[in-house]
Amino acid sequence: MTENKGIQSDLIPRIATGFCGGMARTGNMCGAVSGAIMAVNIFHGRMDATSTLDQNYAKVRELIAHFEKKFGTTNCKGLIGCDLATPEGHQFFKENNLIARCKVFSEEATRMVMTII
C-alpha cells in the first residue's frame, strides 16, 4: 500500500502506469505532468458535475506554466528528444539513459504540485 498526504491506496502506483512515455509511449504530454495534474485534481477537483471548474483549472494551468517555464515544454518527445513509439527511439532512450531525465521531470513535477496543493 502506498500512502502520501494521508491518502492510502493500492491503486496509487497502478493508476498512472500508462502515463509513461507521454501516454503509453505516444510522446504526448509527459506522464509526470499528467500525474501531477491527477494530484491537483485530488485536492482541488470538483466534488460533483455542477461545481465550478475555475479553481481547478487555475491550479492545473499554474502547474503547466511552471513546468513549461522550467523545461520548455510538457511534451514527452520534446523533453527527451526521441520518439518512444519507434524501436530506434526506444533504443536511443536506453542507450542514452534518458530514464534519468524522466526521473528529474517526475521529481520537479512533484515539487511543483506540492507547492500548488
N, C-alpha and C positions, 0 to 999 in steps of 0.2 A: 504494500500500500504506500502511495506517495502522498505527502502532506506538504502544503505550503499555504501560508496566510490562513491557517485554520481549516482549510478545505482538504478533506481526505477522500480519495477515490482510487480504486484500481484502474480506472479509466484514464487517469491523467497521462501516463506515458503512452497509452494506446491511441488516444483520441486524435492526436496530431501526426500519426505515423505517415500518412500520405502527403504531408506538407513538405517533406524533404525534396530538394531539387526544384523548388519553385512549383510545387504541386505535382507530385509524382513524376519528377524529372521532366516537366514540360518547360522549365526555365522561366515561368511566370513569377508572380510575387514570391519573394523569399519566404520560406517556411518559418523562419524566425520572426519575421514581421507578422505573418498570419497568426502564429501562436500568440504573439504579444497582443494582437487585436482580440483574440479569444479571451485573454486575461482581462483586458479593458472591459470587454462585454460582461464578464462575470461580475465585476464591481460597479459598472456604470451602464449596463444594458437595461432596456425597458422591462418592466415586470409583466406587461400584457400588451396586446396588439393596439390598444387605444392610447397608450402612453406616448409621449413625445420622444422623438429620436435626437433632438437637438443636443442635449448634453453628451450623449454617447458619441455622436458624430464629431463633435468638437474635440473630444478626448482622442478619438481614433485619428482624426486629422493632425492633431498635435503630435502624436506618436510618429505618424508617417513623415511629417515635416522634419522632425528631429533626425529620423533615420536617413532621410534623403540628404539632409544638410551634412551629416557625418560621412556618408558613404556614396553620395551622388545619385543613387537610385534605390528602389526597392525590388528591382527586377533581378532574379537569380542569375540569368545569363550575363547581365551587365556587371554583377558583383563578382562573379568568379571567372568570367572571360571564356567560358566554353559552354557547349550545348550537351547537357547530360542525356538528352534523348538519343544521342548517337553513340555507337561504340567508340569512335575516336574521341569524342568529348568525355566519355566516361573514363577512358584510358588516360587522357590528359589530366583529368581531375585526380586520379590515383597517383600518377607519376609525379605530379607537382604538389602532392599533399595538400590539396585545396580544402580538405576537411578542416584543416587548421583555421582557414579563413572563415569557414562556416561557423566554427566554434566562437570566433570573435564576433560575428554577426549575432549569434544567439546570446552571448554574454551582454553585448551592448543593447540589444532589443530588450532583454530582461531588465537591465539597469534603467532604460528609458521608461518602460512600463511601470516599474516600481515607483518612479517619481510621479507618474500620472495617476496611479490608483491610490 
